[in-house]
Amino acid sequence: MGMAAVAEVNAAIRVLIVDDDPLVRAGLAMIIGGSPELSVVGEAACGAEVPAAVEACAPDVVLMDIRMPVLDGLAATEVLRARPDPPEVIVLTTFDADEYVLRALRAGASGFLLKHTPPAEILRAIVRVSAGEPILSPTVTRQLIAHVADTGAAARRQHAVRVLSLLSEREREVAVAVGRGRSNAEISSELFMSIATVKAHISRILDKLDLNNRTQIALLAHDAGLTG
């Protein structure tokens, strides 16, 4: 293998597949293995195997089945996102209105994919998430929240309002705009600030509130009842 080929392999986005169904794992491995941008670096059959697999394989992105025996994808996501410098997590599910999915998003997953998502979309989602872009549209987030019976809504609203009060007024405006699904360019236009300033505000919000991604900002704004 020449130096260029080595560099190309090293540059590939490293993916760990976690699913208790060997057929699902094989199918995903085939899809991902066919992309020059991606590389399957490991597989796990249960959430309990995830920490060791991440240690051994150092993935950039974990595709995580949400419903598995022993330790489900929600618990595994919570464990993973508590690590220093954790990989991104995309939750795999057969239901598009699943309380486990919503809880995984709150725990820091970057989004979710239905298992019957077309292969090209799965590849696109992995590439986007590894680049730090959200794959979950605010519309889907709202639908998910609306469909899932939410017994802790009042407590969460109280928590969200308290947490968002730590932000400056300008940061709060940006957080609400993120919750409404605005892009950086749209926020820039609406709030009369440069895109660089919008990005700086979002970085500060993530840092101040100890959040992982824009999806968590959006969920906080929804929980606080600020997105209208």
trRosetta pair geometry for C-beta under 8 A, 3 or more apart (Angstrom, degrees):
i j d omega theta_ij theta_ji phi_ij phi_ji
1 5 4.6 -121 -172 90 91 132
1 6 5.8 113 129 -59 115 81
1 9 7.9 -1 180 -11 147 137
2 5 5.0 98 56 7 72 102
2 6 7.2 -130 103 -6 40 88
3 6 5.6 -54 -150 34 34 113
3 7 6.4 35 153 -20 67 104
4 7 5.7 -54 -152 35 32 112
4 8 6.4 35 150 -23 65 105
5 8 5.5 -51 -149 32 33 114
5 9 6.5 33 153 -18 65 102
6 9 5.9 -55 -152 35 32 109
6 10 6.3 29 152 -18 66 109
7 10 5.6 -58 -148 39 31 111
7 11 6.2 28 155 -21 66 110
8 11 5.8 -59 -148 35 28 109
8 12 7.0 46 150 -42 61 92
8 36 7.5 -44 176 -179 117 99
9 12 5.8 -38 -161 2 36 117
9 39 6.8 73 -160 -78 71 152
12 36 7.4 -122 -104 160 107 47
12 37 6.3 146 -135 166 73 29
12 38 5.9 103 -176 -158 100 8
12 39 3.9 80 120 -18 138 111
13 37 6.0 18 10 147 104 82
13 38 5.0 -35 63 -109 95 67
13 39 7.0 164 73 22 43 73
13 60 5.0 -96 -163 59 76 143
13 61 6.3 21 163 6 113 115
13 126 6.3 150 112 145 145 103
13 127 6.5 -166 -8 -103 159 58
13 130 4.6 -73 -134 -88 132 174
14 39 5.7 -28 -105 72 55 97
14 41 4.5 7 -163 -17 99 138
14 57 6.8 175 167 153 123 93
14 58 6.5 23 108 104 161 71
14 59 4.6 -148 121 -133 97 53
14 60 4.7 116 50 -2 78 87
14 61 7.4 159 85 27 53 69
15 32 5.5 -102 63 -165 154 152
15 38 5.7 15 -14 -172 127 108
15 39 6.7 165 19 79 84 42
15 40 5.4 -47 75 -103 98 54
15 41 6.6 144 56 12 41 82
15 59 5.9 53 -144 -150 12 118
15 60 7.2 -41 -69 53 51 82
15 61 5.2 -21 -109 73 76 95
15 62 7.6 146 -161 -100 59 27
15 63 6.4 25 -175 -11 107 103
15 126 6.2 -17 -93 -153 129 139
16 40 7.9 110 -100 -158 27 66
16 41 6.2 -49 -73 66 72 88
16 42 4.8 -9 -121 70 89 95
16 43 7.2 173 -166 -88 65 27
16 44 6.8 22 170 -1 107 104
16 50 7.8 114 133 -140 141 77
16 53 5.7 126 -155 138 137 118
16 54 6.6 -89 -18 -87 169 66
16 57 5.5 127 -86 90 111 146
16 59 3.8 -108 -17 -43 101 157
16 61 7.5 -171 27 95 70 48
16 62 4.7 -21 67 -113 104 77
16 63 7.2 -167 89 26 51 68
16 87 7.2 92 20 92 117 170
17 25 5.2 133 125 -137 130 81
17 28 5.1 150 -126 98 138 134
17 29 6.2 -100 0 -65 158 82
17 32 7.5 -161 -60 10 120 150
17 40 6.3 -14 -13 -141 113 111
17 42 7.5 -167 30 100 67 51
17 43 4.8 -17 68 -114 96 79
17 44 7.4 178 92 28 51 63
17 63 5.1 -9 -117 60 63 112
18 43 7.4 162 -82 -165 40 53
18 44 4.5 -9 -112 66 83 101
18 45 7.8 -141 -156 -57 61 7
18 46 7.7 -76 -167 65 96 9
18 47 6.8 75 172 -89 135 52
18 49 7.5 177 -128 74 102 99
18 50 5.8 6 -105 -91 147 101
18 53 7.5 159 -84 69 102 158
18 62 6.2 16 -3 -179 118 102
18 63 6.6 179 28 88 71 59
18 64 4.9 4 62 -117 122 60
18 65 5.9 -131 111 15 75 82
18 68 7.6 -75 151 -42 95 157
18 73 6.9 141 107 -107 122 95
18 76 6.9 -153 154 130 161 161
19 24 4.5 -95 138 94 154 124
19 25 5.1 -169 60 -62 108 83
19 28 7.3 124 4 7 142 142
19 45 7.2 -34 89 -130 39 47
19 63 7.6 -25 -37 115 104 98
19 65 4.0 107 -110 -36 72 131
19 68 7.3 -158 -148 -85 35 119
19 92 6.6 -31 -86 69 113 148
20 45 5.3 72 -120 179 54 75
20 46 6.1 52 -90 -80 96 67
20 65 6.4 -120 4 79 74 157
20 68 4.5 148 -31 -134 118 95
20 69 6.3 91 -109 19 160 84
21 24 4.0 70 84 7 110 110
21 25 6.8 175 91 -11 58 83
21 65 7.6 138 16 -98 91 158
22 25 5.4 -53 -147 38 37 114
22 26 6.1 39 154 -22 69 105
22 45 7.5 -15 -72 -109 76 111
23 26 5.7 -51 -145 36 31 111
23 27 6.3 33 154 -20 64 106
24 27 5.8 -56 -148 36 30 112
24 28 6.3 25 156 -15 65 108
24 65 7.2 79 112 -81 152 128
24 92 7.8 135 171 144 134 153
24 115 6.6 -54 -133 -149 121 125
25 28 6.0 -59 -147 40 28 107
25 29 6.1 30 155 -22 65 110
25 43 5.2 73 -164 -151 130 133
25 45 7.6 -58 -48 -93 149 72
26 29 5.7 -55 -145 36 29 113
26 30 6.4 31 154 -22 63 105
27 30 5.8 -55 -152 32 29 111
27 31 6.5 27 152 -17 64 105
28 31 5.6 -53 -147 36 34 111
28 32 6.0 23 159 -11 69 111
28 40 7.9 126 120 -100 85 130
28 63 6.3 -158 -173 96 150 159
28 122 7.4 -129 -132 170 85 153
29 32 6.1 -59 -139 45 27 104
29 33 5.6 30 160 -24 64 115
29 40 4.9 21 -134 -80 81 172
29 43 6.9 -38 -71 -74 125 126
30 33 5.9 -54 -137 38 23 112
30 34 6.6 26 158 -25 58 107
31 34 6.2 -66 -164 27 25 111
31 35 7.7 17 147 -20 59 104
31 119 4.4 -148 -137 -139 120 108
31 122 6.0 31 139 79 146 139
31 123 6.8 -137 155 -56 99 96
32 35 6.1 -58 -163 25 41 110
32 38 4.8 -94 -170 120 86 135
32 39 7.6 114 147 -145 104 4
32 40 5.1 107 96 -57 128 98
32 122 7.7 -88 -69 125 82 116
32 123 7.1 166 -107 -98 58 83
32 126 7.2 58 -117 -11 107 172
33 38 7.8 -96 -75 98 22 96
33 39 7.7 52 -111 -134 58 44
33 40 5.7 -44 -68 3 86 116
35 38 4.3 41 82 28 119 102
35 123 5.1 156 -76 -136 149 127
37 123 7.5 105 59 -176 117 104
37 127 5.9 13 128 -97 147 115
38 123 6.7 -131 -10 -138 142 87
38 126 6.0 38 -101 112 136 143
38 127 7.4 -100 -61 -68 105 83
40 43 7.2 14 174 -56 116 89
41 57 4.2 138 124 -171 110 110
41 58 7.3 -62 133 64 159 62
41 59 5.6 -175 53 -87 123 83
42 53 5.0 170 136 -169 142 101
42 56 6.6 115 -93 91 154 105
42 57 3.7 -103 -11 -74 135 154
42 59 6.8 -111 38 -55 105 114
43 53 7.7 -103 90 -142 18 141
44 47 7.9 99 127 -89 128 17
44 49 3.9 -177 -155 96 114 119
44 50 5.6 169 92 -79 169 56
44 53 4.5 -99 -60 -38 123 159
45 49 6.4 60 43 14 62 149
45 68 7.8 160 151 -155 52 131
46 49 5.1 96 63 0 78 101
46 50 7.9 -115 105 -28 51 81
46 68 5.4 172 -130 152 59 132
46 69 6.7 -53 -120 75 111 70
46 70 4.9 19 -168 56 134 131
46 71 6.1 92 161 45 92 84
47 50 5.4 -26 -163 -12 48 122
47 64 7.7 57 -102 -158 89 106
47 68 5.5 155 -20 69 92 131
47 70 6.7 -171 46 93 86 90
47 71 3.4 -120 82 106 111 93
47 72 5.7 24 -21 87 148 8
47 73 5.9 -155 -83 -80 118 35
47 75 5.8 92 146 75 154 95
47 76 3.2 -133 -152 -52 103 123
47 79 7.8 123 169 26 102 131
48 70 5.1 -64 -14 134 125 126
48 71 4.3 129 -52 13 75 128
48 76 7.7 -102 -45 -88 29 106
49 52 6.0 -69 -168 50 57 106
49 53 5.5 55 141 -28 86 115
50 53 5.6 -63 -141 40 29 111
50 54 6.1 29 163 -21 69 106
50 62 7.2 54 -149 -152 112 149
50 64 7.6 23 -108 -115 138 110
50 71 7.7 -116 8 101 111 129
50 76 4.5 100 6 -159 157 119
50 79 7.0 125 84 80 124 125
50 80 6.2 -68 143 -67 131 113
51 54 5.9 -56 -147 35 28 109
51 55 6.4 31 153 -21 63 107
51 79 6.2 -75 -64 140 108 128
51 80 7.4 -154 -85 -85 68 71
51 83 7.9 159 -126 -69 89 132
52 55 5.5 -53 -149 35 33 116
52 56 6.2 25 155 -15 67 110
53 56 5.8 -59 -144 42 30 106
53 57 5.7 -6 169 8 69 119
53 59 7.9 9 133 -11 92 119
54 57 6.6 -68 -124 52 22 88
54 58 7.2 74 177 -87 56 28
54 59 6.3 -82 -124 26 70 95
54 62 7.1 -39 -89 -74 106 131
54 80 6.6 151 -56 -125 161 102
54 83 7.4 -166 121 -6 150 172
54 86 8.0 -19 -169 -147 150 74
54 87 6.4 -144 -136 2 114 123
55 58 7.9 -2 -180 -59 16 65
59 62 5.6 110 94 -69 143 73
59 87 4.9 26 93 -112 84 160
60 87 5.8 147 169 -139 16 100
60 88 6.7 7 149 22 66 97
60 130 4.9 42 137 -128 128 111
61 87 6.0 -170 -86 171 16 110
61 88 4.8 -23 -110 69 74 99
61 89 7.6 158 -162 -89 61 22
61 90 6.4 16 -178 -2 108 105
61 126 5.3 155 98 -152 166 86
61 129 5.7 97 -116 96 125 119
61 130 5.3 -79 -45 -71 118 95
62 80 6.7 -84 26 -155 157 164
62 87 5.2 105 -20 100 95 129
62 88 7.2 -175 23 89 69 48
62 89 5.0 -19 65 -111 101 71
62 90 7.2 -178 87 29 51 65
63 90 5.4 -22 -110 71 62 101
63 92 5.8 48 172 -39 89 118
63 113 7.7 -37 -142 41 101 127
63 126 7.4 -42 -66 -93 106 111
64 73 4.3 134 151 -148 102 113
64 76 6.2 -168 -150 91 129 123
64 77 6.0 142 113 -69 168 96
64 89 5.4 -6 1 -164 133 102
64 90 6.9 158 21 78 80 44
64 91 5.4 -41 76 -109 96 54
64 92 6.3 -178 83 12 36 85
64 104 7.7 -175 92 -152 130 143
64 109 7.4 -115 49 -115 130 123
65 68 5.3 96 96 -52 114 107
65 73 5.3 -157 94 -58 44 130
65 91 8.0 71 -152 -165 9 63
65 92 4.9 -40 -95 70 52 110
65 93 7.8 130 -155 -78 53 47
66 72 6.4 20 164 172 49 104
66 73 4.0 -98 -115 52 33 133
66 74 6.3 47 -157 -42 83 80
66 91 5.1 47 -68 -174 103 109
66 92 6.5 -155 -14 74 79 52
66 93 4.7 8 12 -86 132 94
66 98 6.6 101 111 125 162 148
66 100 4.7 125 173 119 123 130
66 101 6.1 -52 -101 -72 158 71
66 104 6.5 -102 -116 -35 106 148
66 112 7.7 6 -51 -132 129 123
67 72 5.9 -22 -124 -138 34 114
67 73 6.9 -43 -23 8 27 106
67 93 7.5 86 -6 -125 96 76
67 94 7.9 -53 26 16 128 100
67 100 6.9 131 -66 53 81 171
68 71 6.9 0 89 81 108 47
68 72 5.2 155 45 -119 71 52
68 73 6.2 100 5 -38 105 78
68 76 8.0 17 45 -13 130 135
71 75 5.0 -109 -170 84 87 129
71 76 5.7 107 133 -58 108 92
72 75 5.5 96 58 14 69 98
72 76 7.0 -134 106 -2 35 96
72 100 6.9 -78 144 -147 139 138
73 76 5.4 -57 -140 43 34 113
73 77 6.0 42 157 -27 68 103
73 91 5.9 122 140 -135 138 92
73 92 7.5 -157 -103 45 165 73
73 100 7.1 85 67 159 96 123
73 104 6.5 -6 122 -96 96 139
74 77 5.8 -53 -150 31 27 111
74 78 6.7 26 152 -18 61 104
74 100 4.9 -113 -54 -161 126 90
74 103 5.4 25 -143 96 127 116
74 104 5.1 -113 -111 -71 71 89
74 107 6.9 131 -166 2 71 151
75 78 5.7 -53 -152 34 33 112
75 79 6.5 33 151 -18 66 105
76 79 5.7 -52 -148 36 33 112
76 80 6.1 33 153 -21 66 110
77 80 5.6 -58 -145 39 30 112
77 81 6.0 20 163 -14 68 110
77 89 5.1 137 -127 154 98 168
77 91 6.9 -25 -71 -80 144 104
77 104 4.8 72 46 -142 167 92
77 107 5.0 106 116 100 109 134
77 108 6.8 179 163 63 100 84
77 109 5.3 -34 -151 -60 143 102
78 81 6.3 -57 -139 39 24 102
78 82 6.6 27 157 -24 59 109
78 107 4.6 -83 -85 -151 73 140
78 108 8.0 124 -106 26 44 105
79 82 6.1 -66 -160 30 27 112
79 83 7.6 38 145 -35 60 95
80 83 5.9 -43 -169 6 40 115
80 86 5.3 114 154 -156 76 129
80 87 6.9 -52 177 49 121 84
80 89 6.2 114 93 -65 143 130
81 86 5.2 -154 -118 64 37 169
81 89 6.9 -78 -61 -2 100 132
81 107 5.7 154 33 151 147 84
81 108 3.6 128 -138 63 155 146
81 109 7.7 -101 -57 -52 134 51
81 212 6.2 -59 -155 -72 120 147
82 86 7.5 82 42 -60 26 139
83 86 4.5 116 64 -82 97 94
86 89 7.8 -22 142 -31 118 101
86 108 7.6 63 76 129 145 144
88 110 4.9 2 -169 -19 106 138
88 129 4.7 167 142 154 151 106
88 130 6.2 -145 26 -87 141 48
89 104 7.3 -118 119 176 130 109
89 108 6.9 79 33 107 119 82
89 109 4.4 -79 95 -118 107 76
89 110 6.3 153 64 6 53 82
90 109 6.8 117 -110 -173 21 100
90 110 6.0 -44 -79 62 69 98
90 111 5.8 -11 -126 71 83 78
90 112 6.7 145 -175 -112 68 30
90 113 5.8 27 162 -4 116 106
90 125 6.2 103 -129 139 153 118
90 126 6.8 -96 -4 -91 152 66
90 129 5.8 -127 -60 -39 111 171
90 135 7.2 10 -115 42 113 145
91 100 7.9 -178 -171 124 144 91
91 101 5.6 167 107 -126 148 78
91 104 4.7 88 -69 113 147 158
91 105 7.7 -90 5 -55 137 72
91 109 4.9 15 -29 -168 105 159
91 111 7.4 -145 29 109 82 36
91 112 4.1 -34 71 -108 97 91
91 113 7.4 169 83 24 50 62
92 112 7.2 170 -80 -161 17 79
92 113 5.8 -23 -107 70 65 88
92 114 7.9 77 -159 -163 62 12
92 115 5.6 70 179 -81 102 80
93 96 7.3 147 98 -80 118 38
93 98 5.3 -141 -167 18 149 155
93 100 7.4 162 -106 80 128 109
93 101 5.4 -51 -37 -73 160 120
93 112 5.6 1 11 -178 115 127
93 113 7.6 151 28 79 71 41
93 114 6.3 -55 78 -110 71 52
93 115 6.9 -133 87 -28 22 87
94 114 6.8 72 -131 -156 28 81
94 115 5.4 -21 -85 14 71 120
94 116 7.9 63 -130 -12 71 94
95 98 4.2 114 87 -62 113 109
95 101 7.5 -147 86 -17 87 129
96 114 5.9 -33 -73 -75 94 118
96 140 7.9 -88 -177 -154 107 103
96 144 7.6 -108 156 -92 68 89
97 143 7.1 -94 -94 138 103 89
97 144 6.0 -172 -122 -126 65 57
97 147 3.5 -58 -153 115 135 148
97 148 6.1 -165 176 -56 83 77
98 101 4.2 87 73 -2 98 107
98 102 7.2 -173 92 -7 54 81
98 144 8.0 -36 39 -147 52 101
98 148 7.3 3 104 -91 13 117
99 102 5.6 -52 -151 36 40 113
99 103 6.3 38 152 -17 69 106
99 148 4.6 137 -89 -153 73 122
99 149 7.3 -40 -78 51 126 69
100 103 5.8 -57 -148 40 31 109
100 104 6.2 35 151 -23 66 105
101 104 5.6 -53 -148 34 31 113
101 105 6.5 33 152 -20 64 102
101 109 8.0 -95 -161 70 60 151
101 112 4.9 -13 -149 -63 117 162
101 144 6.6 -102 100 -151 117 133
102 105 5.7 -51 -153 32 32 112
102 106 6.6 33 149 -17 63 103
102 144 5.4 168 -82 150 100 114
102 145 6.7 125 -127 -87 131 58
102 148 5.1 -110 -13 20 151 169
103 106 5.5 -50 -150 36 37 114
103 107 6.3 36 149 -19 66 106
104 107 5.4 -57 -148 39 34 112
104 109 4.2 19 146 -4 95 139
104 112 7.2 96 80 -74 130 112
105 108 7.9 164 -175 23 26 10
105 109 5.3 -71 -88 61 44 96
105 111 7.4 40 -106 -102 102 29
105 112 7.3 -75 -62 -28 103 105
105 136 7.1 14 -121 -27 129 175
105 141 7.4 176 171 -122 163 97
105 144 7.8 82 6 114 153 156
105 215 5.5 -103 -167 149 102 130
105 216 7.4 -178 157 -77 73 65
105 219 6.3 152 126 -64 109 144
106 216 7.0 101 -141 -118 38 85
106 219 5.9 -153 -96 148 74 162
108 211 7.9 178 -104 -169 87 60
108 212 3.9 83 -142 -1 100 155
108 213 6.9 115 -156 11 66 101
108 216 6.5 -6 -100 -61 55 131
109 112 6.8 45 132 -64 137 79
109 215 7.7 -52 89 86 59 154
110 129 4.6 123 104 -137 155 111
110 134 6.4 -157 -174 -125 84 57
110 135 6.3 67 133 17 98 96
110 136 7.4 178 147 -10 53 105
110 212 7.8 -110 -76 126 73 120
110 213 5.7 94 -111 -23 76 177
110 215 6.5 154 -151 1 39 138
111 125 6.8 -126 86 -161 134 114
111 129 6.7 -131 26 -88 111 119
111 134 6.4 126 -58 -173 117 69
111 135 3.8 -121 28 66 170 95
111 136 3.9 -173 -118 -43 98 95
111 215 6.7 -169 -70 -72 69 150
112 136 7.0 51 20 -91 68 115
113 117 4.7 -67 -176 -5 102 152
113 121 7.5 158 -137 121 118 103
113 122 6.1 88 -169 -109 160 79
113 125 5.8 156 -73 78 126 173
113 135 7.9 -20 -64 123 91 142
114 117 5.1 132 65 -45 75 87
117 121 4.9 -110 169 85 105 122
117 122 5.3 130 101 -61 116 87
117 125 7.7 6 146 -10 157 142
118 121 4.8 86 66 7 83 107
118 122 7.3 -150 96 -10 42 86
119 122 5.5 -55 -150 31 36 114
119 123 6.5 34 156 -17 68 103
120 123 5.8 -54 -153 36 33 112
120 124 6.4 34 150 -20 66 107
121 124 5.5 -52 -145 37 34 113
121 125 6.2 38 154 -24 66 104
122 125 5.8 -54 -150 33 29 112
122 126 6.6 28 154 -19 63 104
123 126 6.0 -56 -152 33 31 110
123 127 6.5 27 154 -16 65 107
124 127 5.9 -59 -151 38 31 110
124 128 6.2 28 155 -19 67 109
125 128 5.8 -57 -145 38 29 110
125 129 6.2 25 159 -17 66 109
125 135 4.7 60 -141 -137 88 157
126 129 6.0 -57 -144 38 26 108
126 130 6.3 25 158 -18 63 109
127 130 6.0 -60 -150 36 27 109
127 131 6.6 19 154 -13 62 111
128 131 5.8 -67 -155 40 31 107
128 133 4.4 -77 -179 72 88 115
128 134 7.9 -34 144 82 115 18
128 135 5.3 120 90 -79 131 97
129 132 7.7 64 -178 -62 33 13
129 133 6.9 -97 -80 63 29 65
129 134 8.0 38 -102 -128 71 22
129 135 5.7 -45 -62 -23 94 119
132 213 7.7 -166 -162 -120 69 101
134 213 6.3 136 -84 161 93 119
134 214 4.8 -88 -44 63 132 117
134 215 5.4 149 -129 -50 123 90
136 140 5.6 -120 -170 77 79 124
136 141 5.7 86 145 -58 115 96
136 215 5.4 55 51 -105 129 122
137 140 4.7 95 61 4 83 100
137 141 7.1 -145 98 -5 45 86
137 181 6.7 31 -177 -133 71 124
138 141 5.2 -51 -147 36 39 117
138 142 6.2 41 154 -22 69 101
138 179 7.1 111 -132 170 127 35
138 180 6.6 59 178 157 167 19
138 181 3.0 -117 18 -74 142 106
138 218 5.9 -139 -110 -153 93 142
139 142 5.8 -53 -151 34 30 110
139 143 6.4 29 151 -18 64 106
139 181 6.9 33 -32 -87 68 157
140 143 5.6 -53 -147 37 33 111
140 144 6.2 37 153 -24 65 106
141 144 5.7 -55 -150 34 28 114
141 145 6.4 27 154 -17 64 106
141 215 7.0 -175 -94 -148 135 87
141 218 5.8 31 132 126 172 132
141 219 6.9 -123 -169 -78 128 77
141 222 7.0 -145 139 -46 114 154
142 145 5.8 -56 -150 37 31 109
142 146 6.2 30 153 -19 66 109
142 222 7.1 -165 -98 -117 70 133
142 227 7.9 -136 -93 111 112 144
143 146 5.6 -58 -146 39 30 112
143 147 6.1 21 158 -16 67 111
144 147 6.1 -61 -144 38 26 104
144 148 6.2 10 164 -10 64 114
145 148 6.4 -64 -139 40 24 100
145 150 7.0 4 -167 -49 73 143
145 219 7.9 166 -76 -130 126 80
145 222 5.9 -135 -72 161 170 146
150 153 4.4 82 119 -59 113 100
150 156 7.6 -64 173 21 120 143
152 155 4.9 -55 -173 49 84 113
152 156 5.3 88 125 -29 91 103
153 156 5.7 -63 -145 39 28 110
153 157 6.2 33 157 -26 66 103
153 223 7.7 -161 -152 -142 63 76
154 157 5.7 -50 -150 29 30 112
154 158 6.7 30 152 -18 62 104
155 158 5.7 -54 -154 35 33 113
155 159 6.4 33 149 -18 66 107
156 159 5.5 -53 -147 38 35 113
156 160 6.0 36 154 -22 68 107
156 223 4.6 -97 142 -154 103 122
157 160 5.8 -55 -145 37 29 110
157 161 6.3 29 156 -19 64 106
157 223 5.6 -158 -91 163 48 73
157 224 6.2 122 -152 -115 65 33
157 225 6.1 25 -137 -20 115 105
158 161 6.0 -56 -149 35 26 110
158 162 6.5 25 154 -17 62 109
159 162 5.8 -60 -152 37 29 111
159 163 6.2 25 155 -18 67 109
159 223 7.2 -33 72 143 90 139
160 163 5.8 -55 -143 38 30 109
160 164 6.1 24 160 -15 66 110
160 220 4.8 166 -140 -163 101 69
160 221 7.6 -169 -179 -64 128 13
160 223 3.7 159 -47 99 153 111
160 224 3.8 -136 122 -59 117 83
161 164 6.1 -58 -143 41 25 106
161 165 6.5 36 153 -33 60 104
161 224 4.9 134 -71 -132 64 100
162 165 5.8 -53 -157 21 30 116
162 166 8.0 39 146 -27 56 92
163 166 6.1 -44 -176 9 42 114
163 209 5.8 72 173 -135 109 110
163 220 6.2 -92 88 -150 131 129
164 167 5.7 -39 -171 16 56 116
164 172 5.9 87 174 -120 101 99
164 175 6.4 -168 -132 101 107 159
164 209 8.0 5 -86 -95 48 136
164 220 6.2 153 -63 151 103 117
164 221 7.4 103 -94 -91 141 59
164 224 5.5 -11 2 -73 146 161
164 226 7.5 -175 -174 -21 174 151
166 208 5.9 176 125 157 117 116
166 209 6.7 148 71 -84 131 81
167 171 3.8 -132 -173 95 109 119
167 172 4.7 146 97 -59 125 76
167 175 6.3 -122 -64 -16 178 139
167 205 6.3 11 -109 -114 126 87
167 208 6.5 126 -91 100 73 153
167 209 7.5 -21 -60 -51 101 112
168 171 4.6 94 50 7 77 104
168 172 7.0 -138 92 -8 40 86
169 172 5.7 -54 -152 33 31 113
169 173 6.6 35 150 -22 64 102
170 173 5.6 -50 -153 31 34 114
170 174 6.7 33 149 -17 64 103
170 191 7.7 111 -154 -178 83 133
170 201 6.6 -111 131 -120 98 132
171 174 5.6 -54 -152 36 35 112
171 175 6.3 39 149 -23 67 104
171 201 5.5 -171 -110 -164 69 98
171 204 6.3 -96 -111 97 127 115
171 205 5.4 163 -171 -78 108 95
171 208 7.4 27 178 28 160 153
172 175 5.5 -51 -147 35 34 115
172 176 6.4 35 154 -19 66 103
173 176 5.9 -53 -149 35 30 110
173 177 6.5 31 151 -19 63 107
173 191 5.8 129 132 -113 127 131
174 177 5.6 -55 -150 36 33 113
174 178 6.4 37 150 -22 66 102
174 187 6.1 61 -134 -168 76 137
174 191 6.9 -42 -80 -27 73 171
174 198 6.5 166 -131 -144 121 71
174 201 4.4 149 -32 130 173 138
174 202 6.4 -130 154 -67 131 68
174 205 6.6 -144 93 -42 118 140
175 178 5.7 -51 -151 33 32 113
175 179 6.5 35 149 -20 63 105
175 205 5.6 165 -78 -137 101 148
175 217 5.3 -131 -140 -174 82 105
175 220 6.9 -48 -179 86 123 115
175 221 5.4 175 145 -72 87 113
175 226 7.9 39 108 92 97 149
176 179 5.4 -53 -151 36 34 117
176 180 6.5 29 150 -16 65 105
176 221 5.2 155 -109 -142 47 130
176 226 4.8 -97 -113 137 105 120
176 227 6.5 -178 -159 -89 74 62
177 180 5.7 -57 -148 39 33 108
177 182 4.3 -46 172 39 90 137
177 186 7.4 -176 -179 107 116 96
177 187 4.5 114 132 -109 149 100
177 190 6.3 167 -119 74 133 143
177 191 6.8 -87 -47 -35 155 123
178 181 7.8 59 175 -62 32 16
178 182 6.7 -82 -81 52 29 83
178 187 7.4 5 -60 -77 66 140
178 202 6.9 120 -75 -112 138 106
178 214 5.4 -136 -167 -159 123 95
178 217 4.7 5 104 112 147 126
178 218 5.5 -117 131 -71 87 77
178 221 6.7 157 75 -12 84 147
179 217 6.8 -120 -58 129 78 77
179 218 4.5 146 -110 -139 54 59
179 219 7.9 -152 -116 -9 94 16
179 220 7.5 -107 -82 71 120 64
179 221 2.7 -102 -65 85 150 144
179 222 5.8 -176 -157 -43 115 69
179 226 6.4 82 69 85 160 96
179 227 4.2 -122 133 -84 116 117
180 221 7.7 -86 -29 130 65 147
180 227 5.3 174 -74 -150 71 93
180 228 7.4 12 -97 42 111 100
181 218 7.4 57 -69 -124 58 131
182 186 4.0 -133 -164 94 94 122
182 187 4.8 121 121 -58 127 80
182 190 6.6 -61 -144 8 156 143
183 186 4.7 96 49 8 74 101
183 187 7.0 -137 94 -4 38 87
184 187 5.7 -55 -146 37 31 110
184 188 6.2 40 152 -26 64 106
184 195 5.2 71 144 -149 112 92
184 198 4.8 145 -156 107 84 140
184 199 6.3 16 -135 -62 137 80
184 202 7.7 -74 -101 -20 100 144
185 188 5.5 -51 -151 31 30 118
185 189 6.6 27 153 -16 63 105
185 195 6.3 -13 -90 -97 57 117
186 189 5.8 -56 -150 37 33 109
186 190 6.1 26 156 -15 68 111
187 190 5.8 -58 -139 42 30 107
187 191 5.7 -7 173 12 68 116
187 193 7.7 -30 132 56 84 103
187 198 4.8 121 96 -132 120 133
188 191 7.0 -72 -131 52 14 85
188 192 8.0 60 169 -107 49 6
188 193 5.8 -108 -136 78 61 63
188 194 6.3 -10 -141 179 114 16
188 195 4.8 -38 -74 -75 147 63
188 197 7.6 120 -115 58 87 93
188 198 5.1 -86 -69 -32 81 136
189 192 7.7 14 -178 -70 23 44
191 198 7.5 129 58 -92 126 98
193 197 4.1 -103 165 86 113 136
193 198 5.9 142 96 -54 112 76
193 201 7.7 62 111 -20 159 134
194 197 4.6 100 56 2 78 101
194 198 7.2 -135 100 -5 45 83
195 198 5.4 -47 -151 32 38 116
195 199 6.4 39 151 -19 67 102
196 199 5.8 -53 -151 36 31 111
196 200 6.4 34 149 -21 64 106
197 200 5.5 -52 -147 35 34 114
197 201 6.4 38 152 -21 65 102
198 201 5.8 -54 -152 34 30 111
198 202 6.5 28 151 -18 65 105
199 202 5.7 -54 -148 36 32 111
199 203 6.4 35 152 -20 65 104
200 203 5.7 -52 -149 35 31 112
200 204 6.4 30 152 -18 64 106
201 204 5.7 -58 -150 38 31 110
201 205 6.3 34 152 -23 66 104
202 205 5.6 -49 -147 33 33 113
202 206 6.5 34 154 -18 64 103
202 214 6.9 -18 -159 -92 126 93
202 217 7.3 -74 -144 -49 85 167
203 206 5.9 -55 -151 36 30 111
203 207 6.2 27 152 -17 65 111
204 207 5.5 -58 -145 41 31 112
204 208 5.8 31 158 -20 69 109
205 208 6.0 -54 -138 38 26 108
205 209 6.0 -6 171 9 63 115
205 211 7.1 -19 130 37 80 128
205 217 5.9 52 130 -111 135 126
206 209 6.8 -75 -140 52 17 89
206 210 8.0 46 166 -126 52 5
206 211 4.8 -104 -137 69 62 89
206 212 7.3 -81 -152 90 108 3
206 213 7.4 36 -117 -76 123 16
206 217 7.2 -68 -76 -57 74 114
207 210 7.6 14 -178 -73 25 42
209 217 7.7 122 61 -98 148 77
209 220 7.2 -34 177 -67 157 169
211 216 4.2 -173 -161 99 115 135
211 217 6.1 124 123 -58 165 73
211 220 7.6 -87 -89 -23 144 135
212 216 5.7 102 44 -8 78 141
213 216 5.7 107 60 7 63 96
213 217 7.6 -115 114 -1 42 90
214 217 5.3 -51 -152 34 44 115
214 218 6.2 45 150 -22 72 102
215 218 5.6 -53 -150 36 33 113
215 219 6.4 33 151 -21 66 105
216 219 5.6 -49 -143 35 35 112
216 220 6.5 39 154 -21 64 101
217 220 5.9 -56 -155 33 31 111
217 221 6.5 28 150 -17 65 106
218 221 5.8 -56 -151 37 32 111
218 222 6.3 34 151 -20 66 105
218 227 7.8 46 -163 -81 73 145
219 222 5.5 -51 -147 37 34 114
219 223 6.1 36 153 -23 66 105
220 223 5.6 -53 -145 36 31 113
220 224 6.3 24 156 -15 65 108
221 224 5.9 -58 -147 39 29 107
221 226 4.9 -88 -166 65 77 111
221 227 5.2 89 133 -54 104 101
222 225 7.7 34 173 -71 33 29
222 226 7.8 -94 -70 45 17 72
222 227 5.4 -22 -91 8 60 135
